[in-house]
Amino acid sequence: MSAQRFTGDRPGYGPVAIKAPKVPLHGCDYNARSTAPHKDGGSDLALPRHWENGRNLASTRERGDRLSAGTEPDRQGEDRSTGFPPGQAVRYQHKALHYGPVPAFRPERWDLRVVGATETLGAYRWTHEEFQELPRTESVSDFHCVMRFSVPQVRWSGVSALDLVALAPPSPEATHVMVWGEYGYSANLRMSDFLSPSVLLATHRDDRPLTPEHGHPLRMVVPDLYGWKSVKWLRMVEYMTADRRGFWEERGYHNRADPWLEQRFSAQEEHGDGPAL
């Protein structure tokens, strides 16, 4: 299914018309499988059934304890295919983190758009029904939150960013992407990060549709960056010819958000890491 391409836009849509919310609506979020409710509304959480790559529960918990105690050696520069980034502890219990209401989903009104510096200078649009017909991809990856915890081996499925770009190619001048969610939330990415094979526009987790609090019907999954870059309630992808800060990046978070370099806050940024605040 190819996207509809158009040059106009409906009033109230697009990055120019979108305003930042009065309260932040997105953050790191992921719940592993719930097994038993707690009185405080939380739950005991088990590892997903697809525990892979030879990592066992005991050794991972031991490393999580060392990270929490500050005794784990610095891991910058190590092979990123194994272990966890520095400063991260494994967590099996975690609620979705966001403020404000979860957006209502109205399938007859929902669409996904690709706008900005496209190859044709036009825009692309899929209805909810059309988006469901796009090729599907599965990906298993660790999820890293800036709040110093990681969830191992999460199984996602959806549309690969590479497949989306094949249908809606960017201009050769496009260097960055702004990903837009409901209520005007945004996160910026380098084009090279967006085009990583592990990046998905996800509709499912562990073979089940996303729950509303975790981004239903569509969210970004950017495993190589901290979780705030994995925008929930995704509505639009904007190609850009220059970098521009997103919602949290304007409010003190690092522009690039590489967990292996512990790029958590804008005060850590070096020259070239992002546009001036």
C-alpha positions as CSV (number, residue, x, y, z in Angstrom):
1,M,0.0,0.0,0.0
2,S,1.5,3.3,-1.0
3,A,0.8,6.5,0.8
4,Q,-1.3,9.3,-0.4
5,R,0.9,12.2,-1.4
6,F,-0.4,15.8,-1.2
7,T,0.8,19.3,-1.0
8,G,-1.9,20.9,1.1
9,D,-2.7,20.3,4.7
10,R,-5.8,20.5,6.9
11,P,-6.2,23.4,9.3
12,G,-4.8,22.6,12.8
13,Y,-2.3,20.0,11.6
14,G,1.4,20.1,10.9
15,P,4.4,21.3,12.9
16,V,3.6,25.0,12.5
17,A,0.1,24.7,14.0
18,I,1.1,22.3,16.8
19,K,1.7,23.9,20.2
20,A,3.6,22.4,23.2
21,P,1.2,21.1,25.9
22,K,0.9,22.9,29.2
23,V,2.2,19.7,30.9
24,P,4.6,17.1,29.5
25,L,2.7,14.0,28.2
26,H,5.5,11.7,27.4
27,G,8.5,10.1,29.0
28,C,10.2,6.7,29.4
29,D,7.7,4.0,29.6
30,Y,7.5,0.3,29.4
31,N,5.8,-2.4,31.4
32,A,7.1,-5.9,31.3
33,R,4.4,-8.6,31.6
34,S,2.2,-8.2,34.7
35,T,1.8,-11.3,36.8
36,A,0.1,-10.1,40.0
37,P,-1.4,-6.7,41.1
38,H,-0.1,-4.8,44.1
39,K,-2.1,-2.7,46.5
40,D,-0.5,0.5,45.2
41,G,-1.6,-0.3,41.6
42,G,1.8,-1.7,40.5
43,S,2.5,-5.3,39.7
44,D,5.1,-8.0,39.9
45,L,6.7,-8.2,36.5
46,A,8.3,-11.2,34.8
47,L,10.8,-11.2,32.1
48,P,9.3,-11.5,28.6
49,R,9.2,-15.1,27.5
50,H,11.8,-14.5,24.7
51,W,14.9,-14.3,27.0
52,E,17.7,-14.6,24.5
53,N,21.4,-14.2,23.7
54,G,22.6,-16.4,26.6
55,R,21.9,-13.9,29.3
56,N,20.6,-15.5,32.5
57,L,18.4,-13.9,35.2
58,A,20.8,-14.3,38.1
59,S,23.8,-12.7,36.4
60,T,21.6,-9.8,35.1
61,R,20.2,-9.1,38.6
62,E,23.7,-9.2,40.1
63,R,24.8,-6.6,37.6
64,G,21.8,-4.5,38.3
65,D,22.7,-4.6,42.0
66,R,26.2,-3.5,41.2
67,L,24.9,-0.7,39.0
68,S,22.6,0.5,41.8
69,A,25.5,0.4,44.3
70,G,27.8,2.3,42.0
71,T,30.4,-0.5,41.9
72,E,29.9,-1.6,38.3
73,P,33.0,-0.6,36.1
74,D,32.6,2.1,33.5
75,R,31.4,0.4,30.3
76,Q,31.8,3.2,27.8
77,G,33.4,2.0,24.6
78,E,32.4,-1.7,25.1
79,D,30.6,-3.8,22.6
80,R,27.0,-2.5,22.6
81,S,25.5,-5.8,21.6
82,T,26.0,-7.2,25.1
83,G,25.3,-5.9,28.6
84,F,23.7,-2.6,29.5
85,P,24.8,1.0,29.3
86,P,26.6,2.6,32.2
87,G,24.5,3.8,35.1
88,Q,21.5,1.5,34.3
89,A,19.9,-1.0,36.6
90,V,17.7,-3.8,35.4
91,R,14.1,-3.3,36.4
92,Y,11.2,-5.7,36.2
93,Q,8.5,-3.5,37.8
94,H,7.7,-0.1,36.2
95,K,4.5,1.8,35.3
96,A,4.1,3.9,32.2
97,L,5.5,7.4,32.8
98,H,3.6,10.3,31.4
99,Y,1.6,13.2,32.7
100,G,-1.9,14.2,31.6
101,P,-4.6,12.2,29.9
102,V,-4.0,9.3,27.5
103,P,-5.3,10.5,24.1
104,A,-8.5,9.0,22.8
105,F,-8.1,6.9,19.7
106,R,-10.6,7.5,16.9
107,P,-9.7,5.2,14.0
108,E,-11.8,7.1,11.5
109,R,-9.9,10.3,12.2
110,W,-6.5,8.9,12.8
111,D,-3.7,9.2,10.2
112,L,0.1,9.2,10.0
113,R,1.9,11.8,8.0
114,V,5.4,12.3,6.6
115,V,6.1,16.0,5.9
116,G,9.0,18.4,5.5
117,A,12.1,17.9,3.3
118,T,10.8,14.9,1.3
119,E,12.4,14.0,-2.0
120,T,9.3,15.3,-3.9
121,L,8.8,18.3,-1.5
122,G,5.3,16.9,-1.1
123,A,3.8,15.1,2.0
124,Y,2.6,11.6,2.5
125,R,-0.4,10.3,4.5
126,W,-1.8,6.9,5.6
127,T,-5.1,6.3,7.2
128,H,-5.3,3.8,10.0
129,E,-6.6,1.1,7.7
130,E,-3.8,1.8,5.1
131,F,-1.1,1.8,7.7
132,Q,-2.1,-1.7,8.9
133,E,-1.4,-3.0,5.4
134,L,2.2,-1.9,5.3
135,P,5.0,-4.6,5.6
136,R,5.5,-5.8,9.2
137,T,8.8,-6.2,11.0
138,E,9.7,-7.7,14.4
139,S,12.6,-6.5,16.6
140,V,13.9,-7.6,20.0
141,S,15.9,-5.0,21.9
142,D,16.6,-3.6,25.4
143,F,14.7,-0.4,26.5
144,H,16.8,2.2,28.3
145,C,15.2,4.9,30.4
146,V,17.0,8.1,31.3
147,M,15.8,7.5,34.9
148,R,18.6,4.9,35.2
149,F,16.8,1.6,34.5
150,S,16.7,-0.8,31.6
151,V,14.2,-3.4,30.5
152,P,15.9,-6.3,28.7
153,Q,14.8,-8.0,25.5
154,V,11.5,-6.4,24.6
155,R,9.8,-7.8,21.5
156,W,8.2,-5.2,19.3
157,S,6.5,-5.4,15.9
158,G,5.4,-2.8,13.5
159,V,6.7,-0.9,10.4
160,S,10.4,-0.5,10.1
161,A,11.6,3.1,9.7
162,L,13.6,1.9,6.7
163,D,10.4,0.7,5.0
164,L,8.7,4.0,5.8
165,V,11.5,5.9,4.2
166,A,11.4,3.7,1.1
167,L,7.7,4.7,0.7
168,A,8.3,8.4,1.6
169,P,11.9,9.2,0.7
170,P,13.6,12.2,2.2
171,S,15.5,14.8,0.3
172,P,19.3,14.3,0.0
173,E,19.6,17.5,2.1
174,A,17.6,16.0,5.0
175,T,19.9,15.4,8.0
176,H,17.4,15.1,10.9
177,V,13.9,14.0,11.8
178,M,11.4,15.4,14.2
179,V,8.9,12.8,15.4
180,W,5.5,14.2,16.5
181,G,3.0,12.7,18.9
182,E,-0.4,13.7,20.0
183,Y,-0.8,17.1,21.9
184,G,2.3,18.5,20.1
185,Y,4.9,16.4,21.8
186,S,8.1,16.0,19.7
187,A,11.5,14.4,19.8
188,N,14.4,15.1,17.4
189,L,16.7,12.4,15.9
190,R,19.6,12.4,13.6
191,M,18.7,10.8,10.3
192,S,21.3,8.2,10.9
193,D,19.6,7.2,14.2
194,F,16.2,7.2,12.5
195,L,17.5,4.8,9.8
196,S,18.9,2.3,12.2
197,P,17.6,-1.2,11.3
198,S,16.3,-1.6,14.9
199,V,14.0,1.5,14.7
200,L,10.3,0.7,14.4
201,L,7.0,2.5,14.2
202,A,5.5,-0.1,16.6
203,T,1.9,-1.3,16.9
204,H,2.5,-4.4,19.0
205,R,4.5,-5.6,22.0
206,D,4.9,-9.3,22.8
207,D,2.5,-10.1,19.9
208,R,-0.3,-8.0,21.5
209,P,-1.5,-4.5,20.4
210,L,0.0,-1.7,22.4
211,T,-2.1,-0.6,25.4
212,P,-3.4,3.0,25.4
213,E,-0.9,4.1,28.1
214,H,2.0,2.7,26.1
215,G,1.2,4.5,22.9
216,H,-1.7,2.8,21.1
217,P,-2.2,2.7,18.2
218,L,1.4,3.7,17.2
219,R,4.7,4.6,18.9
220,M,8.3,5.0,17.9
221,V,10.9,2.5,19.2
222,V,14.4,3.8,19.1
223,P,16.4,1.2,21.1
224,D,19.8,2.9,20.7
225,L,18.7,6.1,22.5
226,Y,17.1,6.9,25.8
227,G,13.4,6.2,26.0
228,W,12.0,9.7,25.7
229,K,13.0,9.6,22.0
230,S,10.6,6.7,21.5
231,V,7.6,8.9,21.1
232,K,4.2,7.5,22.1
233,W,0.9,8.2,20.2
234,L,2.8,8.9,17.0
235,R,1.1,11.1,14.4
236,M,3.8,12.6,12.2
237,V,7.4,12.3,10.9
238,E,9.0,15.5,9.8
239,Y,12.2,15.5,7.7
240,M,14.5,18.4,8.4
241,T,17.6,19.9,6.7
242,A,18.9,21.2,10.1
243,D,18.6,20.1,13.7
244,R,15.9,21.5,15.9
245,R,15.3,20.5,19.5
246,G,12.2,18.6,20.5
247,F,10.0,18.9,23.6
248,W,12.4,17.5,26.3
249,E,15.5,18.7,24.5
250,E,14.3,22.3,25.0
251,R,13.7,21.6,28.6
252,G,17.1,20.4,29.8
253,Y,17.6,16.9,28.3
254,H,20.5,16.0,26.1
255,N,20.0,16.6,22.4
256,R,21.4,13.2,21.3
257,A,20.5,10.9,24.2
258,D,23.0,8.1,23.7
259,P,22.7,5.8,26.8
260,W,26.1,4.3,26.2
261,L,27.7,7.8,26.6
262,E,25.2,8.7,29.4
263,Q,24.0,11.7,27.5
264,R,21.2,12.5,29.9
265,F,21.2,16.3,30.3
266,S,21.9,19.3,28.1
267,A,24.6,20.6,30.5
268,Q,26.7,17.6,29.3
269,E,26.5,18.7,25.7
270,E,29.7,19.4,23.8
271,H,30.1,21.6,20.7
272,G,28.3,20.0,17.8
273,D,25.9,18.0,19.9
274,G,22.9,20.2,19.1
275,P,21.6,23.6,18.4
276,A,21.9,26.3,21.0
277,L,19.4,26.5,23.7
